[in-house]
Amino acid sequence: MPELHPQFLTDPDGKRLSVVLPIAEYEALMSYLEDIEDVKAAEEAWRKIESGEDAVISLDEFLCDDLAR
């Protein structure tokens, strides 16, 4: 998890309304979240393979099938 240094925008009563992050921290956070999504997608794909819902094919099979189209 990237280190974040948020700044909060508040109303006159001190209630937090918004968060401001330096752009580099925001971009690092977005990249981190994308990585987490990729891991979840890979785990779901693996679950489907293990359950037999999806199959694994070799690269050669994929390329032959793709070229045949």
CHARMM-style PDB file with segment names, atoms N, HN, CA, C and O in Angstrom:
ATOM      1  N   MET     1       0.850  -1.172   0.000  1.00  0.00      PROA
ATOM      2  CA  MET     1       0.000   0.000   0.000  1.00  0.00      PROA
ATOM      3  C   MET     1       0.898   1.237   0.000  1.00  0.00      PROA
ATOM      4  O   MET     1       1.781   1.373   0.847  1.00  0.00      PROA
ATOM      5  N   PRO     2       0.666   2.128  -0.948  1.00  0.00      PROA
ATOM      6  CA  PRO     2       1.488   3.336  -0.984  1.00  0.00      PROA
ATOM      7  C   PRO     2       1.242   4.216   0.242  1.00  0.00      PROA
ATOM      8  O   PRO     2       0.148   4.235   0.807  1.00  0.00      PROA
ATOM      9  N   GLU     3       2.273   4.933   0.630  1.00  0.00      PROA
ATOM     10  HN  GLU     3       3.161   4.918   0.171  1.00  0.00      PROA
ATOM     11  CA  GLU     3       2.127   5.869   1.748  1.00  0.00      PROA
ATOM     12  C   GLU     3       1.364   7.094   1.254  1.00  0.00      PROA
ATOM     13  O   GLU     3       1.708   7.682   0.229  1.00  0.00      PROA
ATOM     14  N   LEU     4       0.322   7.469   1.996  1.00  0.00      PROA
ATOM     15  HN  LEU     4       0.042   6.991   2.828  1.00  0.00      PROA
ATOM     16  CA  LEU     4      -0.524   8.590   1.593  1.00  0.00      PROA
ATOM     17  C   LEU     4      -0.444   9.720   2.609  1.00  0.00      PROA
ATOM     18  O   LEU     4      -0.306   9.495   3.811  1.00  0.00      PROA
ATOM     19  N   HSD     5      -0.535  10.928   2.096  1.00  0.00      PROA
ATOM     20  HN  HSD     5      -0.647  11.110   1.119  1.00  0.00      PROA
ATOM     21  CA  HSD     5      -0.531  12.125   2.937  1.00  0.00      PROA
ATOM     22  C   HSD     5      -1.752  12.969   2.566  1.00  0.00      PROA
ATOM     23  O   HSD     5      -1.622  13.997   1.902  1.00  0.00      PROA
ATOM     24  N   PRO     6      -2.940  12.530   2.997  1.00  0.00      PROA
ATOM     25  CA  PRO     6      -4.156  13.242   2.602  1.00  0.00      PROA
ATOM     26  C   PRO     6      -4.294  14.588   3.311  1.00  0.00      PROA
ATOM     27  O   PRO     6      -3.843  14.780   4.441  1.00  0.00      PROA
ATOM     28  N   GLN     7      -4.926  15.493   2.609  1.00  0.00      PROA
ATOM     29  HN  GLN     7      -5.292  15.337   1.692  1.00  0.00      PROA
ATOM     30  CA  GLN     7      -5.346  16.757   3.200  1.00  0.00      PROA
ATOM     31  C   GLN     7      -6.868  16.770   3.102  1.00  0.00      PROA
ATOM     32  O   GLN     7      -7.433  16.344   2.095  1.00  0.00      PROA
ATOM     33  N   PHE     8      -7.521  17.253   4.139  1.00  0.00      PROA
ATOM     34  HN  PHE     8      -7.062  17.599   4.957  1.00  0.00      PROA
ATOM     35  CA  PHE     8      -8.974  17.232   4.181  1.00  0.00      PROA
ATOM     36  C   PHE     8      -9.540  18.639   4.038  1.00  0.00      PROA
ATOM     37  O   PHE     8      -9.071  19.587   4.669  1.00  0.00      PROA
ATOM     38  N   LEU     9     -10.553  18.748   3.200  1.00  0.00      PROA
ATOM     39  HN  LEU     9     -10.934  17.979   2.688  1.00  0.00      PROA
ATOM     40  CA  LEU     9     -11.298  19.994   3.084  1.00  0.00      PROA
ATOM     41  C   LEU     9     -12.501  19.862   4.010  1.00  0.00      PROA
ATOM     42  O   LEU     9     -13.211  18.858   3.981  1.00  0.00      PROA
ATOM     43  N   THR    10     -12.720  20.874   4.824  1.00  0.00      PROA
ATOM     44  HN  THR    10     -12.143  21.690   4.848  1.00  0.00      PROA
ATOM     45  CA  THR    10     -13.779  20.805   5.830  1.00  0.00      PROA
ATOM     46  C   THR    10     -14.760  21.961   5.675  1.00  0.00      PROA
ATOM     47  O   THR    10     -14.464  22.983   5.058  1.00  0.00      PROA
ATOM     48  N   ASP    11     -15.938  21.760   6.258  1.00  0.00      PROA
ATOM     49  HN  ASP    11     -16.179  20.929   6.760  1.00  0.00      PROA
ATOM     50  CA  ASP    11     -16.903  22.853   6.316  1.00  0.00      PROA
ATOM     51  C   ASP    11     -16.568  23.724   7.535  1.00  0.00      PROA
ATOM     52  O   ASP    11     -15.649  23.396   8.285  1.00  0.00      PROA
ATOM     53  N   PRO    12     -17.285  24.807   7.739  1.00  0.00      PROA
ATOM     54  CA  PRO    12     -16.976  25.690   8.871  1.00  0.00      PROA
ATOM     55  C   PRO    12     -17.048  25.008  10.239  1.00  0.00      PROA
ATOM     56  O   PRO    12     -16.444  25.485  11.200  1.00  0.00      PROA
ATOM     57  N   ASP    13     -17.788  23.890  10.333  1.00  0.00      PROA
ATOM     58  HN  ASP    13     -18.278  23.502   9.553  1.00  0.00      PROA
ATOM     59  CA  ASP    13     -17.891  23.158  11.600  1.00  0.00      PROA
ATOM     60  C   ASP    13     -16.777  22.131  11.768  1.00  0.00      PROA
ATOM     61  O   ASP    13     -16.704  21.458  12.796  1.00  0.00      PROA
ATOM     62  N   GLY    14     -15.915  22.009  10.772  1.00  0.00      PROA
ATOM     63  HN  GLY    14     -15.974  22.556   9.937  1.00  0.00      PROA
ATOM     64  CA  GLY    14     -14.819  21.049  10.848  1.00  0.00      PROA
ATOM     65  C   GLY    14     -15.159  19.671  10.306  1.00  0.00      PROA
ATOM     66  O   GLY    14     -14.339  18.755  10.380  1.00  0.00      PROA
ATOM     67  N   LYS    15     -16.370  19.513   9.758  1.00  0.00      PROA
ATOM     68  HN  LYS    15     -17.036  20.257   9.698  1.00  0.00      PROA
ATOM     69  CA  LYS    15     -16.765  18.225   9.171  1.00  0.00      PROA
ATOM     70  C   LYS    15     -16.004  18.026   7.858  1.00  0.00      PROA
ATOM     71  O   LYS    15     -15.983  18.908   6.999  1.00  0.00      PROA
ATOM     72  N   ARG    16     -15.385  16.862   7.718  1.00  0.00      PROA
ATOM     73  HN  ARG    16     -15.402  16.145   8.416  1.00  0.00      PROA
ATOM     74  CA  ARG    16     -14.620  16.569   6.506  1.00  0.00      PROA
ATOM     75  C   ARG    16     -15.561  16.396   5.319  1.00  0.00      PROA
ATOM     76  O   ARG    16     -16.535  15.646   5.386  1.00  0.00      PROA
ATOM     77  N   LEU    17     -15.259  17.093   4.247  1.00  0.00      PROA
ATOM     78  HN  LEU    17     -14.468  17.703   4.193  1.00  0.00      PROA
ATOM     79  CA  LEU    17     -16.081  17.048   3.042  1.00  0.00      PROA
ATOM     80  C   LEU    17     -15.376  16.363   1.876  1.00  0.00      PROA
ATOM     81  O   LEU    17     -16.009  15.659   1.089  1.00  0.00      PROA
ATOM     82  N   SER    18     -14.078  16.569   1.767  1.00  0.00      PROA
ATOM     83  HN  SER    18     -13.564  17.142   2.406  1.00  0.00      PROA
ATOM     84  CA  SER    18     -13.311  16.044   0.635  1.00  0.00      PROA
ATOM     85  C   SER    18     -11.890  15.727   1.072  1.00  0.00      PROA
ATOM     86  O   SER    18     -11.411  16.177   2.113  1.00  0.00      PROA
ATOM     87  N   VAL    19     -11.242  14.936   0.237  1.00  0.00      PROA
ATOM     88  HN  VAL    19     -11.631  14.570  -0.609  1.00  0.00      PROA
ATOM     89  CA  VAL    19      -9.843  14.577   0.473  1.00  0.00      PROA
ATOM     90  C   VAL    19      -9.036  15.019  -0.737  1.00  0.00      PROA
ATOM     91  O   VAL    19      -9.473  14.869  -1.878  1.00  0.00      PROA
ATOM     92  N   VAL    20      -7.862  15.560  -0.479  1.00  0.00      PROA
ATOM     93  HN  VAL    20      -7.506  15.682   0.448  1.00  0.00      PROA
ATOM     94  CA  VAL    20      -6.942  15.961  -1.539  1.00  0.00      PROA
ATOM     95  C   VAL    20      -5.646  15.184  -1.336  1.00  0.00      PROA
ATOM     96  O   VAL    20      -5.085  15.143  -0.241  1.00  0.00      PROA
ATOM     97  N   LEU    21      -5.184  14.563  -2.436  1.00  0.00      PROA
ATOM     98  HN  LEU    21      -5.640  14.596  -3.325  1.00  0.00      PROA
ATOM     99  CA  LEU    21      -3.905  13.842  -2.418  1.00  0.00      PROA
ATOM    100  C   LEU    21      -2.982  14.453  -3.461  1.00  0.00      PROA
ATOM    101  O   LEU    21      -3.444  14.916  -4.504  1.00  0.00      PROA
ATOM    102  N   PRO    22      -1.684  14.458  -3.190  1.00  0.00      PROA
ATOM    103  CA  PRO    22      -0.752  14.824  -4.261  1.00  0.00      PROA
ATOM    104  C   PRO    22      -0.937  13.853  -5.435  1.00  0.00      PROA
ATOM    105  O   PRO    22      -1.217  12.672  -5.228  1.00  0.00      PROA
ATOM    106  N   ILE    23      -0.783  14.349  -6.647  1.00  0.00      PROA
ATOM    107  HN  ILE    23      -0.556  15.308  -6.815  1.00  0.00      PROA
ATOM    108  CA  ILE    23      -1.057  13.532  -7.834  1.00  0.00      PROA
ATOM    109  C   ILE    23      -0.228  12.256  -7.858  1.00  0.00      PROA
ATOM    110  O   ILE    23      -0.731  11.212  -8.271  1.00  0.00      PROA
ATOM    111  N   ALA    24       1.018  12.311  -7.431  1.00  0.00      PROA
ATOM    112  HN  ALA    24       1.427  13.160  -7.095  1.00  0.00      PROA
ATOM    113  CA  ALA    24       1.864  11.109  -7.428  1.00  0.00      PROA
ATOM    114  C   ALA    24       1.292  10.052  -6.485  1.00  0.00      PROA
ATOM    115  O   ALA    24       1.323   8.862  -6.798  1.00  0.00      PROA
ATOM    116  N   GLU    25       0.774  10.475  -5.344  1.00  0.00      PROA
ATOM    117  HN  GLU    25       0.749  11.442  -5.090  1.00  0.00      PROA
ATOM    118  CA  GLU    25       0.175   9.529  -4.398  1.00  0.00      PROA
ATOM    119  C   GLU    25      -1.127   8.972  -4.958  1.00  0.00      PROA
ATOM    120  O   GLU    25      -1.409   7.784  -4.801  1.00  0.00      PROA
ATOM    121  N   TYR    26      -1.923   9.813  -5.609  1.00  0.00      PROA
ATOM    122  HN  TYR    26      -1.694  10.778  -5.737  1.00  0.00      PROA
ATOM    123  CA  TYR    26      -3.163   9.356  -6.235  1.00  0.00      PROA
ATOM    124  C   TYR    26      -2.860   8.309  -7.304  1.00  0.00      PROA
ATOM    125  O   TYR    26      -3.505   7.262  -7.351  1.00  0.00      PROA
ATOM    126  N   GLU    27      -1.880   8.589  -8.160  1.00  0.00      PROA
ATOM    127  HN  GLU    27      -1.355   9.440  -8.122  1.00  0.00      PROA
ATOM    128  CA  GLU    27      -1.520   7.643  -9.218  1.00  0.00      PROA
ATOM    129  C   GLU    27      -0.990   6.337  -8.636  1.00  0.00      PROA
ATOM    130  O   GLU    27      -1.292   5.263  -9.156  1.00  0.00      PROA
ATOM    131  N   ALA    28      -0.207   6.416  -7.568  1.00  0.00      PROA
ATOM    132  HN  ALA    28       0.037   7.289  -7.146  1.00  0.00      PROA
ATOM    133  CA  ALA    28       0.296   5.204  -6.917  1.00  0.00      PROA
ATOM    134  C   ALA    28      -0.855   4.404  -6.325  1.00  0.00      PROA
ATOM    135  O   ALA    28      -0.857   3.174  -6.392  1.00  0.00      PROA
ATOM    136  N   LEU    29      -1.830   5.088  -5.749  1.00  0.00      PROA
ATOM    137  HN  LEU    29      -1.829   6.086  -5.694  1.00  0.00      PROA
ATOM    138  CA  LEU    29      -2.997   4.415  -5.179  1.00  0.00      PROA
ATOM    139  C   LEU    29      -3.811   3.728  -6.270  1.00  0.00      PROA
ATOM    140  O   LEU    29      -4.258   2.596  -6.087  1.00  0.00      PROA
ATOM    141  N   MET    30      -4.011   4.401  -7.406  1.00  0.00      PROA
ATOM    142  HN  MET    30      -3.649   5.321  -7.555  1.00  0.00      PROA
ATOM    143  CA  MET    30      -4.760   3.805  -8.510  1.00  0.00      PROA
ATOM    144  C   MET    30      -4.031   2.571  -9.053  1.00  0.00      PROA
ATOM    145  O   MET    30      -4.665   1.562  -9.364  1.00  0.00      PROA
ATOM    146  N   SER    31      -2.721   2.651  -9.165  1.00  0.00      PROA
ATOM    147  HN  SER    31      -2.206   3.470  -8.912  1.00  0.00      PROA
ATOM    148  CA  SER    31      -1.929   1.514  -9.629  1.00  0.00      PROA
ATOM    149  C   SER    31      -2.046   0.341  -8.660  1.00  0.00      PROA
ATOM    150  O   SER    31      -2.189  -0.809  -9.075  1.00  0.00      PROA
ATOM    151  N   TYR    32      -1.984   0.642  -7.380  1.00  0.00      PROA
ATOM    152  HN  TYR    32      -1.868   1.576  -7.043  1.00  0.00      PROA
ATOM    153  CA  TYR    32      -2.121  -0.386  -6.343  1.00  0.00      PROA
ATOM    154  C   TYR    32      -3.488  -1.068  -6.443  1.00  0.00      PROA
ATOM    155  O   TYR    32      -3.578  -2.293  -6.370  1.00  0.00      PROA
ATOM    156  N   LEU    33      -4.544  -0.281  -6.609  1.00  0.00      PROA
ATOM    157  HN  LEU    33      -4.472   0.715  -6.669  1.00  0.00      PROA
ATOM    158  CA  LEU    33      -5.892  -0.849  -6.721  1.00  0.00      PROA
ATOM    159  C   LEU    33      -6.037  -1.695  -7.985  1.00  0.00      PROA
ATOM    160  O   LEU    33      -6.697  -2.733  -7.961  1.00  0.00      PROA
ATOM    161  N   GLU    34      -5.427  -1.261  -9.084  1.00  0.00      PROA
ATOM    162  HN  GLU    34      -4.891  -0.418  -9.103  1.00  0.00      PROA
ATOM    163  CA  GLU    34      -5.453  -2.058 -10.313  1.00  0.00      PROA
ATOM    164  C   GLU    34      -4.745  -3.389 -10.111  1.00  0.00      PROA
ATOM    165  O   GLU    34      -5.199  -4.417 -10.613  1.00  0.00      PROA
ATOM    166  N   ASP    35      -3.638  -3.379  -9.381  1.00  0.00      PROA
ATOM    167  HN  ASP    35      -3.268  -2.544  -8.973  1.00  0.00      PROA
ATOM    168  CA  ASP    35      -2.922  -4.624  -9.083  1.00  0.00      PROA
ATOM    169  C   ASP    35      -3.805  -5.571  -8.282  1.00  0.00      PROA
ATOM    170  O   ASP    35      -3.831  -6.773  -8.547  1.00  0.00      PROA
ATOM    171  N   ILE    36      -4.527  -5.036  -7.304  1.00  0.00      PROA
ATOM    172  HN  ILE    36      -4.506  -4.060  -7.088  1.00  0.00      PROA
ATOM    173  CA  ILE    36      -5.433  -5.865  -6.501  1.00  0.00      PROA
ATOM    174  C   ILE    36      -6.526  -6.459  -7.385  1.00  0.00      PROA
ATOM    175  O   ILE    36      -6.858  -7.637  -7.250  1.00  0.00      PROA
ATOM    176  N   GLU    37      -7.087  -5.655  -8.289  1.00  0.00      PROA
ATOM    177  HN  GLU    37      -6.817  -4.698  -8.398  1.00  0.00      PROA
ATOM    178  CA  GLU    37      -8.103  -6.160  -9.212  1.00  0.00      PROA
ATOM    179  C   GLU    37      -7.536  -7.268 -10.096  1.00  0.00      PROA
ATOM    180  O   GLU    37      -8.218  -8.259 -10.359  1.00  0.00      PROA
ATOM    181  N   ASP    38      -6.302  -7.111 -10.554  1.00  0.00      PROA
ATOM    182  HN  ASP    38      -5.748  -6.306 -10.340  1.00  0.00      PROA
ATOM    183  CA  ASP    38      -5.664  -8.138 -11.384  1.00  0.00      PROA
ATOM    184  C   ASP    38      -5.507  -9.449 -10.617  1.00  0.00      PROA
ATOM    185  O   ASP    38      -5.745 -10.525 -11.165  1.00  0.00      PROA
ATOM    186  N   VAL    39      -5.109  -9.358  -9.358  1.00  0.00      PROA
ATOM    187  HN  VAL    39      -4.915  -8.484  -8.913  1.00  0.00      PROA
ATOM    188  CA  VAL    39      -4.955 -10.558  -8.527  1.00  0.00      PROA
ATOM    189  C   VAL    39      -6.303 -11.241  -8.352  1.00  0.00      PROA
ATOM    190  O   VAL    39      -6.397 -12.463  -8.462  1.00  0.00      PROA
ATOM    191  N   LYS    40      -7.348 -10.465  -8.079  1.00  0.00      PROA
ATOM    192  HN  LYS    40      -7.273  -9.472  -7.990  1.00  0.00      PROA
ATOM    193  CA  LYS    40      -8.687 -11.046  -7.917  1.00  0.00      PROA
ATOM    194  C   LYS    40      -9.148 -11.724  -9.205  1.00  0.00      PROA
ATOM    195  O   LYS    40      -9.739 -12.803  -9.161  1.00  0.00      PROA
ATOM    196  N   ALA    41      -8.882 -11.097 -10.347  1.00  0.00      PROA
ATOM    197  HN  ALA    41      -8.402 -10.221 -10.383  1.00  0.00      PROA
ATOM    198  CA  ALA    41      -9.264 -11.693 -11.631  1.00  0.00      PROA
ATOM    199  C   ALA    41      -8.501 -12.990 -11.872  1.00  0.00      PROA
ATOM    200  O   ALA    41      -9.077 -13.963 -12.360  1.00  0.00      PROA
ATOM    201  N   ALA    42      -7.223 -13.016 -11.537  1.00  0.00      PROA
ATOM    202  HN  ALA    42      -6.756 -12.226 -11.140  1.00  0.00      PROA
ATOM    203  CA  ALA    42      -6.425 -14.232 -11.704  1.00  0.00      PROA
ATOM    204  C   ALA    42      -6.931 -15.337 -10.782  1.00  0.00      PROA
ATOM    205  O   ALA    42      -7.008 -16.498 -11.183  1.00  0.00      PROA
ATOM    206  N   GLU    43      -7.274 -14.975  -9.550  1.00  0.00      PROA
ATOM    207  HN  GLU    43      -7.212 -14.032  -9.224  1.00  0.00      PROA
ATOM    208  CA  GLU    43      -7.811 -15.973  -8.616  1.00  0.00      PROA
ATOM    209  C   GLU    43      -9.129 -16.542  -9.124  1.00  0.00      PROA
ATOM    210  O   GLU    43      -9.372 -17.744  -9.008  1.00  0.00      PROA
ATOM    211  N   GLU    44      -9.984 -15.689  -9.687  1.00  0.00      PROA
ATOM    212  HN  GLU    44      -9.787 -14.713  -9.782  1.00  0.00      PROA
ATOM    213  CA  GLU    44     -11.265 -16.146 -10.231  1.00  0.00      PROA
ATOM    214  C   GLU    44     -11.036 -17.057 -11.437  1.00  0.00      PROA
ATOM    215  O   GLU    44     -11.708 -18.078 -11.581  1.00  0.00      PROA
ATOM    216  N   ALA    45     -10.091 -16.688 -12.302  1.00  0.00      PROA
ATOM    217  HN  ALA    45      -9.545 -15.858 -12.185  1.00  0.00      PROA
ATOM    218  CA  ALA    45      -9.780 -17.532 -13.460  1.00  0.00      PROA
ATOM    219  C   ALA    45      -9.260 -18.891 -12.998  1.00  0.00      PROA
ATOM    220  O   ALA    45      -9.638 -19.922 -13.556  1.00  0.00      PROA
ATOM    221  N   TRP    46      -8.405 -18.899 -11.994  1.00  0.00      PROA
ATOM    222  HN  TRP    46      -8.098 -18.062 -11.541  1.00  0.00      PROA
ATOM    223  CA  TRP    46      -7.864 -20.154 -11.480  1.00  0.00      PROA
ATOM    224  C   TRP    46      -8.979 -21.013 -10.878  1.00  0.00      PROA
ATOM    225  O   TRP    46      -8.993 -22.231 -11.052  1.00  0.00      PROA
ATOM    226  N   ARG    47      -9.920 -20.364 -10.164  1.00  0.00      PROA
ATOM    227  HN  ARG    47      -9.909 -19.375 -10.023  1.00  0.00      PROA
ATOM    228  CA  ARG    47     -11.048 -21.091  -9.581  1.00  0.00      PROA
ATOM    229  C   ARG    47     -11.870 -21.761 -10.685  1.00  0.00      PROA
ATOM    230  O   ARG    47     -12.297 -22.906 -10.537  1.00  0.00      PROA
ATOM    231  N   LYS    48     -12.090 -21.043 -11.791  1.00  0.00      PROA
ATOM    232  HN  LYS    48     -11.744 -20.113 -11.912  1.00  0.00      PROA
ATOM    233  CA  LYS    48     -12.862 -21.606 -12.899  1.00  0.00      PROA
ATOM    234  C   LYS    48     -12.127 -22.777 -13.542  1.00  0.00      PROA
ATOM    235  O   LYS    48     -12.752 -23.758 -13.947  1.00  0.00      PROA
ATOM    236  N   ILE    49     -10.816 -22.679 -13.637  1.00  0.00      PROA
ATOM    237  HN  ILE    49     -10.308 -21.882 -13.308  1.00  0.00      PROA
ATOM    238  CA  ILE    49     -10.030 -23.779 -14.204  1.00  0.00      PROA
ATOM    239  C   ILE    49     -10.109 -24.996 -13.292  1.00  0.00      PROA
ATOM    240  O   ILE    49     -10.336 -26.113 -13.756  1.00  0.00      PROA
ATOM    241  N   GLU    50      -9.920 -24.774 -11.988  1.00  0.00      PROA
ATOM    242  HN  GLU    50      -9.736 -23.866 -11.611  1.00  0.00      PROA
ATOM    243  CA  GLU    50      -9.960 -25.891 -11.039  1.00  0.00      PROA
ATOM    244  C   GLU    50     -11.329 -26.559 -10.990  1.00  0.00      PROA
ATOM    245  O   GLU    50     -11.416 -27.771 -10.791  1.00  0.00      PROA
ATOM    246  N   SER    51     -12.399 -25.784 -11.169  1.00  0.00      PROA
ATOM    247  HN  SER    51     -12.328 -24.800 -11.330  1.00  0.00      PROA
ATOM    248  CA  SER    51     -13.751 -26.345 -11.104  1.00  0.00      PROA
ATOM    249  C   SER    51     -14.164 -27.007 -12.416  1.00  0.00      PROA
ATOM    250  O   SER    51     -15.189 -27.685 -12.473  1.00  0.00      PROA
ATOM    251  N   GLY    52     -13.364 -26.812 -13.475  1.00  0.00      PROA
ATOM    252  HN  GLY    52     -12.531 -26.261 -13.429  1.00  0.00      PROA
ATOM    253  CA  GLY    52     -13.696 -27.385 -14.771  1.00  0.00      PROA
ATOM    254  C   GLY    52     -14.587 -26.483 -15.609  1.00  0.00      PROA
ATOM    255  O   GLY    52     -14.957 -26.836 -16.729  1.00  0.00      PROA
ATOM    256  N   GLU    53     -14.932 -25.322 -15.071  1.00  0.00      PROA
ATOM    257  HN  GLU    53     -14.632 -25.035 -14.161  1.00  0.00      PROA
ATOM    258  CA  GLU    53     -15.775 -24.376 -15.803  1.00  0.00      PROA
ATOM    259  C   GLU    53     -15.041 -23.813 -17.024  1.00  0.00      PROA
ATOM    260  O   GLU    53     -15.654 -23.549 -18.058  1.00  0.00      PROA
ATOM    261  N   ASP    54     -13.743 -23.636 -16.894  1.00  0.00      PROA
ATOM    262  HN  ASP    54     -13.246 -23.851 -16.054  1.00  0.00      PROA
ATOM    263  CA  ASP    54     -12.888 -23.197 -17.997  1.00  0.00      PROA
ATOM    264  C   ASP    54     -11.763 -24.210 -18.172  1.00  0.00      PROA
ATOM    265  O   ASP    54     -11.452 -24.979 -17.262  1.00  0.00      PROA
ATOM    266  N   ALA    55     -11.162 -24.196 -19.350  1.00  0.00      PROA
ATOM    267  HN  ALA    55     -11.414 -23.571 -20.089  1.00  0.00      PROA
ATOM    268  CA  ALA    55     -10.074 -25.132 -19.629  1.00  0.00      PROA
ATOM    269  C   ALA    55      -8.797 -24.367 -19.937  1.00  0.00      PROA
ATOM    270  O   ALA    55      -8.823 -23.189 -20.291  1.00  0.00      PROA
ATOM    271  N   VAL    56      -7.694 -25.062 -19.793  1.00  0.00      PROA
ATOM    272  HN  VAL    56      -7.674 -26.019 -19.504  1.00  0.00      PROA
ATOM    273  CA  VAL    56      -6.387 -24.507 -20.128  1.00  0.00      PROA
ATOM    274  C   VAL    56      -5.965 -25.112 -21.454  1.00  0.00      PROA
ATOM    275  O   VAL    56      -6.085 -26.320 -21.662  1.00  0.00      PROA
ATOM    276  N   ILE    57      -5.472 -24.267 -22.349  1.00  0.00      PROA
ATOM    277  HN  ILE    57      -5.375 -23.287 -22.180  1.00  0.00      PROA
ATOM    278  CA  ILE    57      -4.927 -24.771 -23.607  1.00  0.00      PROA
ATOM    279  C   ILE    57      -3.497 -24.250 -23.736  1.00  0.00      PROA
ATOM    280  O   ILE    57      -3.129 -23.246 -23.127  1.00  0.00      PROA
ATOM    281  N   SER    58      -2.716 -24.939 -24.527  1.00  0.00      PROA
ATOM    282  HN  SER    58      -3.015 -25.754 -25.023  1.00  0.00      PROA
ATOM    283  CA  SER    58      -1.328 -24.515 -24.727  1.00  0.00      PROA
ATOM    284  C   SER    58      -1.292 -23.297 -25.650  1.00  0.00      PROA
ATOM    285  O   SER    58      -2.261 -22.993 -26.346  1.00  0.00      PROA
ATOM    286  N   LEU    59      -0.167 -22.621 -25.638  1.00  0.00      PROA
ATOM    287  HN  LEU    59       0.620 -22.868 -25.073  1.00  0.00      PROA
ATOM    288  CA  LEU    59       0.008 -21.475 -26.529  1.00  0.00      PROA
ATOM    289  C   LEU    59      -0.088 -21.924 -27.983  1.00  0.00      PROA
ATOM    290  O   LEU    59      -0.676 -21.226 -28.809  1.00  0.00      PROA
ATOM    291  N   ASP    60       0.485 -23.082 -28.302  1.00  0.00      PROA
ATOM    292  HN  ASP    60       0.963 -23.649 -27.631  1.00  0.00      PROA
ATOM    293  CA  ASP    60       0.418 -23.587 -29.675  1.00  0.00      PROA
ATOM    294  C   ASP    60      -1.026 -23.810 -30.109  1.00  0.00      PROA
ATOM    295  O   ASP    60      -1.404 -23.449 -31.224  1.00  0.00      PROA
ATOM    296  N   GLU    61      -1.838 -24.407 -29.228  1.00  0.00      PROA
ATOM    297  HN  GLU    61      -1.531 -24.700 -28.323  1.00  0.00      PROA
ATOM    298  CA  GLU    61      -3.254 -24.621 -29.556  1.00  0.00      PROA
ATOM    299  C   GLU    61      -3.961 -23.289 -29.784  1.00  0.00      PROA
ATOM    300  O   GLU    61      -4.744 -23.144 -30.723  1.00  0.00      PROA
ATOM    301  N   PHE    62      -3.682 -22.332 -28.931  1.00  0.00      PROA
ATOM    302  HN  PHE    62      -3.046 -22.450 -28.168  1.00  0.00      PROA
ATOM    303  CA  PHE    62      -4.301 -21.018 -29.059  1.00  0.00      PROA
ATOM    304  C   PHE    62      -3.919 -20.369 -30.380  1.00  0.00      PROA
ATOM    305  O   PHE    62      -4.774 -19.847 -31.095  1.00  0.00      PROA
ATOM    306  N   LEU    63      -2.624 -20.404 -30.701  1.00  0.00      PROA
ATOM    307  HN  LEU    63      -1.929 -20.828 -30.121  1.00  0.00      PROA
ATOM    308  CA  LEU    63      -2.162 -19.768 -31.929  1.00  0.00      PROA
ATOM    309  C   LEU    63      -2.723 -20.462 -33.164  1.00  0.00      PROA
ATOM    310  O   LEU    63      -3.104 -19.797 -34.128  1.00  0.00      PROA
ATOM    311  N   CYS    64      -2.778 -21.781 -33.146  1.00  0.00      PROA
ATOM    312  HN  CYS    64      -2.469 -22.321 -32.363  1.00  0.00      PROA
ATOM    313  CA  CYS    64      -3.337 -22.511 -34.286  1.00  0.00      PROA
ATOM    314  C   CYS    64      -4.811 -22.185 -34.462  1.00  0.00      PROA
ATOM    315  O   CYS    64      -5.279 -21.979 -35.582  1.00  0.00      PROA
ATOM    316  N   ASP    65      -5.540 -22.138 -33.358  1.00  0.00      PROA
ATOM    317  HN  ASP    65      -5.160 -22.305 -32.448  1.00  0.00      PROA
ATOM    318  CA  ASP    65      -6.966 -21.817 -33.405  1.00  0.00      PROA
ATOM    319  C   ASP    65      -7.166 -20.384 -33.877  1.00  0.00      PROA
ATOM    320  O   ASP    65      -8.053 -20.115 -34.686  1.00  0.00      PROA
ATOM    321  N   ASP    66      -6.355 -19.472 -33.382  1.00  0.00      PROA
ATOM    322  HN  ASP    66      -5.634 -19.690 -32.725  1.00  0.00      PROA
ATOM    323  CA  ASP    66      -6.468 -18.061 -33.742  1.00  0.00      PROA
ATOM    324  C   ASP    66      -6.140 -17.855 -35.220  1.00  0.00      PROA
ATOM    325  O   ASP    66      -6.808 -17.074 -35.898  1.00  0.00      PROA
ATOM    326  N   LEU    67      -5.122 -18.547 -35.721  1.00  0.00      PROA
ATOM    327  HN  LEU    67      -4.580 -19.181 -35.170  1.00  0.00      PROA
ATOM    328  CA  LEU    67      -4.739 -18.407 -37.127  1.00  0.00      PROA
ATOM    329  C   LEU    67      -5.762 -19.041 -38.058  1.00  0.00      PROA
ATOM    330  O   LEU    67      -5.892 -18.625 -39.209  1.00  0.00      PROA
ATOM    331  N   ALA    68      -6.486 -20.042 -37.573  1.00  0.00      PROA
ATOM    332  HN  ALA    68      -6.380 -20.380 -36.638  1.00  0.00      PROA
ATOM    333  CA  ALA    68      -7.478 -20.723 -38.397  1.00  0.00      PROA
ATOM    334  C   ALA    68      -8.706 -19.847 -38.643  1.00  0.00      PROA
ATOM    335  O   ALA    68      -9.489 -20.114 -39.554  1.00  0.00      PROA
ATOM    336  N   ARG    69      -8.870 -18.820 -37.844  1.00  0.00      PROA
ATOM    337  HN  ARG    69      -8.234 -18.603 -37.103  1.00  0.00      PROA
ATOM    338  CA  ARG    69     -10.064 -17.952 -38.004  1.00  0.00      PROA
ATOM    339  C   ARG    69      -9.898 -16.973 -39.102  1.00  0.00      PROA
ATOM    340  OT1 ARG    69     -10.802 -16.179 -39.362  1.00  0.00      PROA
TER     341      ARG     69
END
